Amino acid sequence: MSVFDLNEEAGQALCDELGPDRAIFHAVDVCDDKQVADAVKATVDSFGTIHININAAGIPAPTKILDREGSPCDLGKFAKVININLIGLFNAMSKCVAVMAKNDPENGEERGVVVNVSSGAAYEGQIGQAGYSASKAGVIGLNIPAARELGAVGVRVNAIAPGLFGTPLVMGLGDKVVSSLVETVEAPRRMGDMREFAHTCRYIVENAYLNGETIRLDAATRLKAK
Ligand SMILES: NC(=O)c1ccc[n+]([C@@H]2O[C@H](COP(=O)([O-])OP(=O)(O)OC[C@H]3O[C@@H](n4cnc5c(N)ncnc54)[C@H](O)[C@@H]3O)[C@@H](O)[C@H]2O)c1
């Protein structure tokens, strides 16, 4: 497995835990064409090929369309979240898929699987999530054209739209905010467990008939406007 992330400390720690035979870290900005191309090449050099590509790099980046004075938001803020969450994801996906397309097909049909990480905010974005929701809806929008195009080379593309998971991104919001967020979860009223997320990735990879679909993994939660 190759781990691509900007956060060298956390990425390297994960790879150390898994061991160098199983996991190699690459310090990569997913928005950078060359960095991703080089890391994909290094992955192929280390492991021979790529069969599974999971794209989870993302930032929350609160963006309101108008500020308190009614002025339009700084375009750079909106562009940044789209750039990382959508364009960066496309950058990594397209380069991994180019490798997958050269694999020998498994069971005569499948050469690879892509799992893209969207969000429940793609469906019910809250006030202040204009950029984030648009980026995550873009990830869902990629499913069908990607599945249709890449079907020809035996690659499936699906997305997961998580609700609330206790990752560093969420836990960094502090206990008070986290408890109030948990109150918004429908049933079961708790954060998702990362094993439940991993289980969904595995299900997508193993089920050869699942294609072009988004799985909501959110305990029936529907976010309110604020
Ligand atoms: N945690 C949740 O409740 C939740 C809910 C819905 C969707 N998501 C999505 O799940 C994904 C993972 O989020 P998480 O909660 O684990 O957050 P996280 O902050 O713990 O992980 C996101 C990772 O993306 C990396 N990253 C950010 N910008 C990058 C870039 N330009 N290049 C390379 N790496 C970059 C960060 O360094 C970080 O390690 C994100 O796409 C997020 O939007 C999370």
Ligand as a Chemical Component Dictionary entry (heavy atoms), coordinates in Angstrom:
data_LIG
# 
_chem_comp.id                   LIG 
_chem_comp.type                 NON-POLYMER 
_chem_comp.pdbx_formal_charge   0 
_chem_comp.three_letter_code    LIG 
# 
loop_
_chem_comp_atom.comp_id 
_chem_comp_atom.atom_id 
_chem_comp_atom.alt_atom_id 
_chem_comp_atom.type_symbol 
_chem_comp_atom.charge 
_chem_comp_atom.model_Cartn_x 
_chem_comp_atom.model_Cartn_y 
_chem_comp_atom.model_Cartn_z 
_chem_comp_atom.pdbx_ordinal 
LIG N1  N1  N 0  -14.530 12.756 9.569  1  
LIG C1  C1  C 0  -15.748 12.945 9.112  2  
LIG O1  O1  O 0  -16.725 12.968 9.884  3  
LIG C2  C2  C 0  -15.994 13.094 7.638  4  
LIG C3  C3  C 0  -17.316 13.222 7.205  5  
LIG C4  C4  C 0  -17.560 13.348 5.840  6  
LIG C5  C5  C 0  -16.512 13.333 4.937  7  
LIG N2  N2  N 1  -15.236 13.239 5.397  8  
LIG C6  C6  C 0  -14.172 13.237 4.389  9  
LIG O2  O2  O 0  -13.296 12.154 4.642  10 
LIG C7  C7  C 0  -11.990 12.466 4.151  11 
LIG C8  C8  C 0  -10.985 12.182 5.247  12 
LIG O3  O3  O 0  -11.252 13.130 6.277  13 
LIG P1  P1  P 0  -10.811 12.912 7.775  14 
LIG O4  O4  O 0  -11.985 13.153 8.630  15 
LIG O5  O5  O -1 -10.029 11.643 7.915  16 
LIG O6  O6  O 0  -9.904  14.197 7.931  17 
LIG P2  P2  P 0  -8.358  14.332 8.276  18 
LIG O7  O7  O 0  -8.054  15.785 8.340  19 
LIG O8  O8  O 0  -8.066  13.507 9.477  20 
LIG O9  O9  O 0  -7.722  13.674 6.989  21 
LIG C9  C9  C 0  -7.628  14.369 5.767  22 
LIG C10 C10 C 0  -6.213  14.183 5.287  23 
LIG O10 O10 O 0  -6.094  14.863 4.029  24 
LIG C11 C11 C 0  -4.781  15.380 3.996  25 
LIG N3  N3  N 0  -4.700  16.467 3.016  26 
LIG C12 C12 C 0  -5.308  17.670 3.042  27 
LIG N4  N4  N 0  -4.965  18.391 1.964  28 
LIG C13 C13 C 0  -4.122  17.613 1.232  29 
LIG C14 C14 C 0  -3.429  17.797 0.005  30 
LIG N5  N5  N 0  -3.533  18.937 -0.703 31 
LIG N6  N6  N 0  -2.648  16.796 -0.448 32 
LIG C15 C15 C 0  -2.521  15.629 0.264  33 
LIG N7  N7  N 0  -3.152  15.407 1.427  34 
LIG C16 C16 C 0  -3.937  16.389 1.901  35 
LIG C17 C17 C 0  -4.520  15.880 5.409  36 
LIG O11 O11 O 0  -3.132  16.036 5.657  37 
LIG C18 C18 C 0  -5.158  14.769 6.224  38 
LIG O12 O12 O 0  -4.238  13.767 6.579  39 
LIG C19 C19 C 0  -12.029 13.938 3.714  40 
LIG O13 O13 O 0  -12.172 13.987 2.320  41 
LIG C20 C20 C 0  -13.281 14.467 4.411  42 
LIG O14 O14 O 0  -13.857 15.551 3.713  43 
LIG C21 C21 C 0  -14.939 13.112 6.720  44 
# 
loop_
_chem_comp_bond.comp_id 
_chem_comp_bond.atom_id_1 
_chem_comp_bond.atom_id_2 
_chem_comp_bond.value_order 
_chem_comp_bond.pdbx_ordinal 
LIG N1  C1  SING 1  
LIG C1  O1  DOUB 2  
LIG C1  C2  SING 3  
LIG C2  C3  SING 4  
LIG C2  C21 DOUB 5  
LIG C3  C4  DOUB 6  
LIG C4  C5  SING 7  
LIG C5  N2  DOUB 8  
LIG N2  C6  SING 9  
LIG N2  C21 SING 10 
LIG C6  O2  SING 11 
LIG C6  C20 SING 12 
LIG O2  C7  SING 13 
LIG C7  C8  SING 14 
LIG C7  C19 SING 15 
LIG C8  O3  SING 16 
LIG O3  P1  SING 17 
LIG P1  O4  DOUB 18 
LIG P1  O5  SING 19 
LIG P1  O6  SING 20 
LIG O6  P2  SING 21 
LIG P2  O7  DOUB 22 
LIG P2  O8  SING 23 
LIG P2  O9  SING 24 
LIG O9  C9  SING 25 
LIG C9  C10 SING 26 
LIG C10 O10 SING 27 
LIG C10 C18 SING 28 
LIG O10 C11 SING 29 
LIG C11 N3  SING 30 
LIG C11 C17 SING 31 
LIG N3  C12 SING 32 
LIG N3  C16 SING 33 
LIG C12 N4  DOUB 34 
LIG N4  C13 SING 35 
LIG C13 C14 SING 36 
LIG C13 C16 DOUB 37 
LIG C14 N5  SING 38 
LIG C14 N6  DOUB 39 
LIG N6  C15 SING 40 
LIG C15 N7  DOUB 41 
LIG N7  C16 SING 42 
LIG C17 O11 SING 43 
LIG C17 C18 SING 44 
LIG C18 O12 SING 45 
LIG C19 O13 SING 46 
LIG C19 C20 SING 47 
LIG C20 O14 SING 48 
# 
